[in-house]
Amino acid sequence: MLTTPTITERMQGVIDRWEAQEDRRAIFLTCYAEMTRNMIRAIDAGEFEDPVWVSALLYRFVDYYFDALLAFECRNSAAPVVWQYTFYAAQKSETNVLKNLLLGINSHICYDLIYALVDLLQPEWRFLSPEMRALRHRDHTHVNEIIRQSVEAVQVALVAKYQPILRFSERIFLHADERIVYRVIGHWRQQVWEYAIGMINPQSHPDQLYAQVEQDAMRRARAILGENGIRGLLQMF
């Protein structure tokens, strides 16, 4: 397993390479790296009820991102479809910072996180008491606040770097969009939990659920790039 410094250093190495190449995939990864650093601080600060479990989930989650990236860079079509869509769109200059971030968040949370949760929850779920299951969900939900802080802190720097010329009215709308983003992410992560629990249910039909996960992720990705941007996502709630 990777050590904590290696995770963040690996992310920063890719960011540095992409920034040198003017590859706008660096936008999401910059935010994700900050989220990872903030997660590590929160774990160390005792913010989670089961820090060992949260740490294991953090590492598994990172694996899914780099697996998708490696598959895309080795042979584009080998990556999950939603990541192909995200990586291609992210490299285009017309994909603004907020849409770039949301595309990456959608792919990583609404697709990768489901699989990472299943990986950790499936072996233990039937042995957990109702109290421990509720604890797992509370730790999962607490991550929303860390994501909120990370996006808020990073977005200002990313906009200054990648979209330095914004009219005053555009900046007002950007801050309004931030509030919508928090609502959207919180809603997504609750859906992710429900999907993961559904997949580990012995009576479920996982193949159908996996197909639905991919369809939902692609539907969100297209909505993000649509004319109405993230406001169009609210119509999907």
Backbone torsions as a table, in degrees:
resi	resn	phi	psi	omega
1	MET	NA	144.8	178.9
2	LEU	-68.8	147.8	172.9
3	THR	-84.0	161.7	-177.1
4	THR	-57.3	-48.2	179.1
5	PRO	-59.8	-35.0	-178.9
6	THR	-64.8	-37.3	178.4
7	ILE	-59.5	-54.0	-175.9
8	THR	-69.9	-35.9	177.6
9	GLU	-67.0	-38.2	177.9
10	ARG	-64.1	-43.8	177.4
11	MET	-60.5	-46.3	-177.1
12	GLN	-65.8	-34.6	176.8
13	GLY	-62.3	-41.2	177.5
14	VAL	-68.1	-42.0	177.5
15	ILE	-57.8	-47.3	-179.3
16	ASP	-60.5	-41.9	179.5
17	ARG	-65.2	-44.7	-179.1
18	TRP	-66.6	-39.6	179.2
19	GLU	-64.4	-38.8	177.6
20	ALA	-63.9	-30.3	-179.5
21	GLN	-93.7	1.9	-176.0
22	GLU	56.7	38.4	177.8
23	ASP	-92.1	116.1	-172.4
24	ARG	-77.3	2.3	169.0
25	ARG	-63.9	-17.0	177.3
26	ALA	-63.0	-22.8	-176.9
27	ILE	-62.4	-55.2	-179.7
28	PHE	-65.8	-43.2	-175.8
29	LEU	-64.2	-33.0	175.2
30	THR	-60.6	-44.2	178.2
31	CYS	-67.5	-41.9	-179.6
32	TYR	-64.2	-38.9	177.6
33	ALA	-62.4	-40.4	177.7
34	GLU	-66.7	-40.8	175.9
35	MET	-59.2	-42.0	-178.9
36	THR	-65.0	-43.1	177.1
37	ARG	-61.6	-42.6	179.9
38	ASN	-67.4	-34.9	175.6
39	MET	-63.9	-43.3	179.5
40	ILE	-61.4	-43.0	178.5
41	ARG	-62.7	-42.4	-178.9
42	ALA	-65.1	-39.5	177.1
43	ILE	-62.9	-47.3	-179.3
44	ASP	-64.3	-30.0	-178.6
45	ALA	-83.0	-1.9	178.0
46	GLY	78.1	27.9	-178.7
47	GLU	-76.1	-16.4	-177.1
48	PHE	-107.3	150.1	-178.7
49	GLU	-74.5	-31.7	176.4
50	ASP	-128.8	82.5	-175.6
51	PRO	-64.0	-28.3	179.6
52	VAL	-66.2	-45.2	179.5
53	TRP	-65.4	-43.6	-179.8
54	VAL	-63.4	-40.2	178.1
55	SER	-63.2	-42.7	178.1
56	ALA	-62.0	-40.2	178.3
57	LEU	-65.8	-40.0	178.5
58	LEU	-57.7	-47.0	-179.3
59	TYR	-65.4	-43.5	-179.2
60	ARG	-64.7	-38.1	179.5
61	PHE	-62.8	-44.8	177.8
62	VAL	-60.6	-40.2	178.7
63	ASP	-55.4	-42.6	-177.5
64	TYR	-63.7	-37.9	178.4
65	TYR	-63.6	-50.2	-176.4
66	PHE	-70.6	-28.8	174.5
67	ASP	-64.6	-43.0	178.8
68	ALA	-65.0	-41.7	179.8
69	LEU	-64.5	-45.0	179.4
70	LEU	-62.4	-42.6	179.2
71	ALA	-62.3	-40.8	-179.2
72	PHE	-66.8	-42.7	-175.8
73	GLU	-76.9	-25.6	176.5
74	CYS	-80.1	-44.1	179.4
75	ARG	-158.5	104.2	-168.9
76	ASN	-45.2	-43.9	-174.3
77	SER	-72.3	-8.5	179.3
78	ALA	-79.0	-18.7	179.9
79	ALA	-77.2	155.1	173.7
80	PRO	-52.9	145.3	-173.9
81	VAL	-57.0	-42.1	-177.7
82	VAL	-65.3	-32.8	176.5
83	TRP	-73.7	-36.3	174.2
84	GLN	-57.0	-48.5	-179.4
85	TYR	-60.2	-44.1	-177.7
86	THR	-66.8	-47.1	-178.1
87	PHE	-64.5	-42.8	178.8
88	TYR	-63.4	-48.1	-177.9
89	ALA	-65.0	-38.2	-176.3
90	ALA	-63.9	-28.7	-177.8
91	GLN	-77.3	-10.3	-176.9
92	LYS	-88.1	134.6	-177.4
93	SER	-64.8	-25.9	-179.2
94	GLU	-75.6	-10.9	175.4
95	THR	-83.3	106.0	-172.9
96	ASN	-69.2	173.3	-172.5
97	VAL	-59.3	-47.6	-176.1
98	LEU	-64.8	-42.5	177.8
99	LYS	-65.4	-38.4	178.4
100	ASN	-60.6	-46.3	178.2
101	LEU	-61.2	-46.6	-176.5
102	LEU	-66.2	-35.6	176.4
103	LEU	-60.6	-45.4	179.3
104	GLY	-66.8	-41.6	178.9
105	ILE	-63.3	-42.5	178.5
106	ASN	-60.2	-48.2	-178.3
107	SER	-64.9	-41.1	-173.7
108	HIS	-80.3	-39.4	-179.4
109	ILE	-83.9	-52.4	-172.6
110	CYS	-77.7	-7.4	176.9
111	TYR	-122.0	-66.5	-174.7
112	ASP	-60.4	-42.9	-173.5
113	LEU	-63.8	-33.0	178.0
114	ILE	-59.5	-47.3	-178.9
115	TYR	-66.7	-39.3	178.8
116	ALA	-64.1	-41.5	177.8
117	LEU	-64.0	-43.7	178.7
118	VAL	-60.4	-42.4	179.7
119	ASP	-55.5	-40.1	-176.8
120	LEU	-87.8	-36.9	-174.4
121	LEU	-80.8	-33.7	-173.3
122	GLN	-59.0	-44.3	-178.3
123	PRO	-67.4	-23.2	-171.7
124	GLU	-110.8	-16.5	-165.0
125	TRP	-57.2	-45.7	-175.5
126	ARG	-70.7	-14.1	178.9
127	PHE	-95.2	-8.6	-176.7
128	LEU	-84.2	140.0	173.4
129	SER	-72.5	162.8	175.1
130	PRO	-54.9	-35.7	179.2
131	GLU	-66.0	-41.8	179.3
132	MET	-69.3	-35.7	176.1
133	ARG	-63.4	-41.2	177.8
134	ALA	-65.2	-36.8	177.6
135	LEU	-62.6	-43.9	177.9
136	ARG	-57.0	-43.6	-178.8
137	HIS	-67.0	-38.4	178.4
138	ARG	-63.0	-43.2	177.8
139	ASP	-63.5	-40.7	176.6
140	HIS	-59.5	-43.8	-176.6
141	THR	-70.5	-34.1	-178.9
142	HIS	-62.4	-25.9	178.8
143	VAL	-60.8	-27.1	180.0
144	ASN	-54.8	-41.8	-178.9
145	GLU	-67.0	-37.0	178.7
146	ILE	-68.4	-38.6	175.5
147	ILE	-62.5	-43.4	-179.4
148	ARG	-58.7	-48.0	179.9
149	GLN	-62.4	-38.9	-177.4
150	SER	-68.2	-47.8	-179.6
151	VAL	-62.3	-42.4	-179.3
152	GLU	-61.0	-43.7	-177.4
153	ALA	-71.5	-39.8	-173.0
154	VAL	-81.5	-34.0	-172.6
155	GLN	-59.8	-39.8	-179.3
156	VAL	-59.6	-45.8	-179.7
157	ALA	-66.5	-39.3	-179.3
158	LEU	-67.4	-41.4	177.9
159	VAL	-63.2	-42.2	179.2
160	ALA	-60.9	-32.5	-177.0
161	LYS	-84.9	-44.3	-171.7
162	TYR	-101.5	-21.3	177.6
163	GLN	-136.2	62.3	-173.5
164	PRO	-67.6	-24.3	-176.8
165	ILE	-102.2	96.4	176.3
166	LEU	-127.2	134.4	175.4
167	ARG	-67.0	160.2	-179.4
168	PHE	-57.3	-42.8	-179.5
169	SER	-63.0	-36.2	179.0
170	GLU	-66.6	-36.9	179.0
171	ARG	-67.1	-36.7	176.9
172	ILE	-62.1	-46.8	179.8
173	PHE	-64.9	-33.1	179.2
174	LEU	-60.9	-43.6	179.6
175	HIS	-70.2	-33.3	174.5
176	ALA	-64.8	-39.7	178.9
177	ASP	-63.8	-33.0	178.6
178	GLU	-57.3	-43.0	-179.4
179	ARG	-64.5	-36.9	177.6
180	ILE	-66.5	-39.8	-180.0
181	VAL	-57.1	-43.6	-178.8
182	TYR	-62.1	-41.4	178.0
183	ARG	-63.9	-44.3	-178.4
184	VAL	-62.1	-48.3	-177.2
185	ILE	-63.6	-43.0	178.5
186	GLY	-60.1	-41.6	178.0
187	HIS	-65.1	-44.7	179.0
188	TRP	-58.2	-46.5	-173.8
189	ARG	-69.1	-30.0	174.2
190	GLN	-68.8	-40.4	175.7
191	GLN	-61.9	-39.9	179.5
192	VAL	-59.4	-45.1	179.1
193	TRP	-60.0	-45.5	-178.7
194	GLU	-63.6	-40.1	176.4
195	TYR	-61.9	-46.0	-177.8
196	ALA	-61.9	-43.8	179.2
197	ILE	-64.7	-38.1	176.8
198	GLY	-62.4	-38.6	-177.5
199	MET	-70.4	-27.6	-178.9
200	ILE	-93.3	-1.2	176.1
201	ASN	-71.3	125.7	-177.7
202	PRO	-59.1	-25.8	-179.1
203	GLN	-88.9	1.8	-175.9
204	SER	-81.2	169.5	174.0
205	HIS	-114.9	85.5	-171.8
206	PRO	-58.2	-35.8	-179.7
207	ASP	-60.5	-41.1	177.8
208	GLN	-66.4	-39.8	179.6
209	LEU	-67.1	-40.7	177.9
210	TYR	-60.9	-42.0	178.0
211	ALA	-63.9	-39.2	179.5
212	GLN	-66.7	-38.6	177.6
213	VAL	-58.3	-47.5	-179.7
214	GLU	-64.1	-42.1	179.1
215	GLN	-62.4	-44.5	-179.7
216	ASP	-64.2	-42.3	-180.0
217	ALA	-62.9	-41.6	179.3
218	MET	-69.2	-36.7	178.7
219	ARG	-62.8	-41.2	177.7
220	ARG	-66.9	-42.7	-179.2
221	ALA	-59.7	-43.6	178.8
222	ARG	-66.0	-36.0	177.8
223	ALA	-65.7	-39.4	179.0
224	ILE	-60.3	-42.3	-178.8
225	LEU	-83.5	-4.3	-178.6
226	GLY	-71.1	176.2	-174.7
227	GLU	-60.9	-34.3	-176.2
228	ASN	-89.2	-2.8	177.0
229	GLY	57.8	-141.9	-174.2
230	ILE	-69.4	-23.7	176.8
231	ARG	-63.7	-31.1	176.8
232	GLY	-64.9	-24.4	178.8
233	LEU	-66.2	-31.1	-178.5
234	LEU	-63.3	-26.2	178.7
235	GLN	-71.6	-12.1	-178.0
236	MET	-92.1	-5.2	-178.6
237	PHE	-75.0	NA	NA
